[in-house]
Amino acid sequence: MTTQIQIKNGRVVDPKNRVDRIADVFLRGSRITAVGEAPAGFTPDRVIDATGHVVCPGLVDLSARPGNLESELSAAVAGGITTVACAPDTQPPLDEPGLVERLVRRSAALGLARVVPVGALTQGLAGERLAEMHSLSEAGCAAFSQAQRPVFDTQILSRAMQYAATFGFAVHLQPQDPYLSRDGIAHDGRFAASLGLAGIPVCAETIAISTALRLAEMAGVQLHLGRLSSAAGVALVREARRDGLNVSCDVAIHHLHLSEDDIAYFDSHAHFIPPLRAVEDRSALREAVADGTAVLCSDHTPLDEDAKLLPFQDASPGATAFELFLSLTLKWAEESGTPLRTALARLTCDPAAILGIDAGELAVGHTADICIFDPSEIWRVSTKTLRSDGKNTPFLDASLTGRVKTTLVDGRIVFESDPLG
């Protein structure tokens, strides 16, 4: 029997279709059947009262490492995320069709957020031989990447781009020159120098970006540059886009709020790759997201406590982020004066377009992946409030505004904090 759901009185914000108004949303099975007026003969099996809440498309996360699928995808839907692009640096790497198919099957069986695999660009992510991209695409990969692993041989990277372009595959790269960043753990600035930490200069990012842009231009491939960290980096992407290059980029949510100042007390929770950079870089990243040069990703990396209870230079980089993704985005939007519809676009339709998937909008006939959140609820980040196995975040004990109340995937309620209606 097909379930019918009415979401009533919510502020419907659908950035792709330029909608921002109080309206009802009607679901029949896995699809949105109407927005505004009820379809003829519609009798809901469940009514969700979204009065005072925002109803938006489910969030689309461009890069995450889900780890334990059940706990992490539970954390994802608690954060309003309905689609997760899984980076290829799993154990083992996503370089064989069977591994991709198993990931897709396991995630689908859980019935939580859907997982979109990003396949390995080279076998074993070793940067030496091309992966079987065509077979991986047939198994479910939406794009191809090296995650944080470098391709030392630029001829191999060029051939990978040319092969990807032949079949219309997108290449996602995290730009960081492996030699200039070797042994580095922090931004090559005043704090690294004063704390005696090995630095990673901005040119490690910009040189890698310049190389990737030139190779992509030659190959004619769709290029996505992930986790940019510098003003100079986003400036290169902005210029390339003006010149007509098919390139996009993203910024990890933590880089919109933190800078090198946050490592002043050797806080291992502020250890990221790429590193947190200068305040001026953070300002440029905020601007790039606001003007649409960059989209946002969580870069969710859940780690156990032992991985962070080490000296800064020995601690594993990364932070849990699924459940903070929306709240931190709303915090940036408020601080920067960015309209809600613009901010939500960077989490919904924009990353969906980069992945080339049918997601990130609330149009009639589309899949009912929906996030309902209270934009004014204040909550405290704690080890008890986080569902993720990873409690590693520089925002532990912080108070954030905006909390997800209900998440639907394929028209099914997969998360409710407090049942509405």
N, C-alpha and C positions, 0 to 999 in steps of 0.2 A: 504494500500500500504506500502511495506517495504521500509524504508528510508536507503539510502546508504551514508556513510560519509567517506571521505578520510582525514586523519591527515598527513600532508606532512612536510618533512624536519626537524622533531623534533629529539632530542637526546632521543632515546627510551631506558629507563632503566627498565629492568624487572629482579629484583634480583633472583627470583625463577628459572628462566631459563637462568641465567648468561648472559643476553643480556645487552650490553651498546654500542650502535652505532647509527649513523644517519640513519634513515629509515622512510618509510611511514607506517602508520597503516590503515587498511581498515575495515570498519564496515558495516555489513548488518543486519539491524534490531537490535536486542539486543546482537548480537555476534560479536566477532572478526573473520573476515573471511580470513585475510592475514596480514603478516608483511613483508615488503620488496617490493616484486613485486605484482602488482595489479592482482587480479583474472581475468580470461578470461571474457570478456564482462562487466567488472565492469564500471558503469557510475555513478559517485557520484552526489547526490542531493545537497551536501554541501562539500566544501573543507575548512579545517581549516589549515591555514599556521602556523606551529609551529616552524619556523626558529628561532634559538637562544633560544628555550625553551626546557624544559625536558618533555617528555611524559612517565608517569609511571602509574602503577596500582593505582586505587583509594585507599586512605588510609583506614585502618581498625583500629578502635579505640576500645580497649578492655574494657574500663570502662568510662561511662559518665552518667550524670543525665540530660536528655534533657529538663525537665521542660515543658515550653510551646512548644509543638512539632513543630508548624509551624515556629516560629521564630528561634528556636534552630537548627532545621534540615536545615533551610536556612543558618544559620551560619556554620553548618557542611560542606555543599557542597561548601560554599565560602572558606573554608579551605582545600578543596580537599578531604574531608572525605566522602566516599561512603557507609561505613558500620559502624554502631554505636551499640556497645553492651550496652544495658541499664541495669544499676544496679537495683536490686530488691527493694531498699528502696524508692519506689514511695509512693504516697498517694492515695489509700491504697497500701500495699506491694503486689508484684507480687506472691501471694501464691494461686491463684485460676485460673483455665484454662480460665474462662470467661474474667478475667482481662487481661490475656496474649493475648488472641485472639483479644480483643478490641484494645489493643496497636498496634498489628501487622496490623489490618485493618486500623486504623486511620493513622498510619505512611505510609502505602502503598497508601492510598488515596491522600496523599500530593504529592507523586511522586518525593520526594527529596532523601535524603539518606535513605537506608533501615535500619530498626531497628531490631537487634537481641536481644530478651529478655534473661536476665539471671534470672532464677526463684529463689524464696525464698527457702532456704534449710530447714527452719522450718516454721511452721504456724505463720503468723504474724511477722516473724523474731524474735520471742520471745525466741527462743533457748530451747523450752520445748517439742514440738511434731513435728515429721517430717512432712514436706509438702508432698503433693501427687505428687512426682517427676515424676512418669510415666505419669500421666495425663497432667502435666505441659509441659513435653517434647513433647507430642503429640500436644499440643496447640502451640508449637513453641519455647520453651526454649532450648538454646544451652548448658547451664551449670547451676549450682546451687550455691548459695552464701548467705552469711549473710550480705553482704555489710560491713558496719562498726559496725554492731551489734554483740556482743559476744555470744558464746554458753558457758555458765558457766559450764555446766555439761559435762565433757569429755566423759562420757559413751554415752550420746546422740550424741555427735559429732562423736564418733566411729561408732555408729549404722547408722548414716546418711551416712558416708563414705562407710560402708559395703553395704548398700542398693544401693547407687549410683554405686558402682563397679559391683554389680549384673547385672545392666542394661547397663553398659558401659557409665554412665554419668560422666562428669567431675565436680569436686568440686573446687570452687574458694573461697579463704579465704583472708581476709586482716588481717595479723597477728599482734595482739597487745593484750598483757595480760591485761584484764580489771581491775585487782587489782593494778598492778604495774603502770598503766597509769591513775588510778583514780584521777580526779581533775587536772591532768596535762594539760598544754596548750603549752608548748615549750620544746625543747630539754634540757635535764638535763645537761647543760654545763655552761660555764662561763657567757654567756649573760643572761640566765635565772636567774642565781644566782645574778648577778649585778643589774638586773632590778626587782628583787623580784617576778618573775613569777614561778608558780609551774611547776616542771620539769617532763618530761617523759623519763626515762632512756632507753638506747639501749637494755638492757636486757628485757624490756617489749616486744620488737620485737623478740629477739632471743629465748626467752623461748617459746613464742607462735609458732614460726617456728619449733623449736625442737619437740614440742608436735604434731603439725600437720604432720610433716614428719614421726614420729614414728607410728601414727595412720594410715596414708596413706600407709605406708609400710605393716602394718598388714592387711589392707583391700584390698590392691592391686588396689587402685583407682587412676585415673588420677588427680593430684593435681596441682592447679595453685595458687601461692601466689602473691597477688596484692599489689602494692604501697610500695615496700620495700624502706627503708630509710637509712640503715646503712651498713657500710663495713662488720661488723660481720654477718649481715643478708644475704647478697649475698654470703659470704664465705660459709655459711651453705648450701645454695642451690647448689653452685658449687660442693661442696663435695658430696652432695646427688646424683647429676646427675652423677658424676664419679663412684659412687657406683651402678649405674643402676636404681635408683628410677625414676619413671615417674612423674617428677615435673618440672614446669616452673615458671617463675616469671616476673613481670613487674615493671617498675619505672615510676612514674608520671613525665611528662616533666619538671615541675618546679623544681624538685629536682636535675636535671642535671645542673641548673644554679644558684640556690640560696642556701644559708646556714644560719646557726643561726646568722651570722653577719647581715643579712638583717632585723632582728627584732629589731635592736639596737635602733631605734627611735619609737618603739611601732607601727610599720606600720601594721595595721590590714589586709592589703592585703597579708602580708607574714605569715598569720596564716593558717596553714594546719594541716590535720590529715592524716598520721603521720606528726610530726613536721619536719621542716627544721633542719638538724643536722650539725655536724662540717664540716669544709672544707675538712678534710680527708675522711669523709663519702661521701661527694659529689664526690671526686676524684674516690673513689672505685665504686660508682654507674656508673660513666662515663665509667670506665674500663669494668664493667660488661655488659653494653649495647654494647660496642665496640666488646667484644669477644663473644657475643651471649648468655651469661648466662641469660641476661634479655632482654625483649622487652620494648617498650615504650607505654604509654597510655596518654591521655590528662587529665584524671580525671576531665573533664569539669563539673564545678559546678556553674551555673549562679545564682547570688544573687542580690537582689535589693540593692539600695544605703544605705537604713537604716540598713541593716544587717552588713555593714562594718563601718558605722559612729558611732562606739561604742568603748569603751576602748578595748585594745587588748584581754584581758581575756574574754570579753563578746561578741566580734564579732563572727559571724558565720565563720567557716573555709571553705576554698576552693576558687577557682578562675575560671573565664571563660577561656577557652583554645582552643576551636575548631579552631578559626581563627589564633591562634598563633602556633598551633601544628607543622606545617611543618616548619615555619620560625625558631622556636626555635630549632628544630632538625637540620636544616642546620647550625645554629650558633654553636651548639655543634660539628657537624661533622668538620666544618672548624677549630675550636679551637683545636680539638683533633687530627686532621690529619686523620680522618676516611673517607675512600672512599665513594663517593655518593651512590654507589650501596649497600654497607654494611649498610649505614644509612637508606636508603629507605626500606631495608629488615625488619628493626625493626618496620616499620609502615605499612607494606603490607603483604607479604607472611608469616612472622613469627607469627603475631597475628592471621591471618586467620587459620593457622595450629593449634594454641591453641584452637580456637573456633570450629575447625572441619568443616569449611565452604568452599564453592567453591568461593574463592575471592583472591585478591592479586597477580594476574599474568596477563600477556598479551599474553598468548599462543592462537594459532588459535583454535576456537571452544569454547573458554571461554567467560563468560559474559563480555560485554564491559563496565566495571566500570573503568574510566580513569581520571587521574588528569594531567593537563597540566599547568606547572608553569614556570615563569621566574626566574631563579636562581640568577639573579643579580639585580633585581628591589628592590630599597630601599623604605620602607614605614614606616609611623609613626603610632604607636598604639594610638588611641584616641577614645573617646566616640562616635565620628562621624563615624569613620571607622569600628567600630565593629557592626555587624548586630545582635549579640546576645543581648537578653534583659539584660544580666548581663554585666556590664562594670567593674566588679571587677577583677582587675589584677595588680600584682606588676610591670608589664611592661608598664603601662600606660605612654604615652609620650615618650617611647623608640623608637628608629629607628631600624628596623629589615630588613634583606635582604632575598629576596625570596618571591614571591607572586603568588598565584594561579590565572591563567587567565581563564581557562575553566575546568569545571567538567562535566563528563558524567556518568550517571547511566543507566544501561540496554540499552546503545547505544543512550540515549536521552540527549541532552544538558540541564543540570539543573542549570548551573551557568556560566555566562560569565562576566568578569570584563570589558573588552573591546573586542568586537567581533573580532576574528582573521580570516582573510581571507575574 
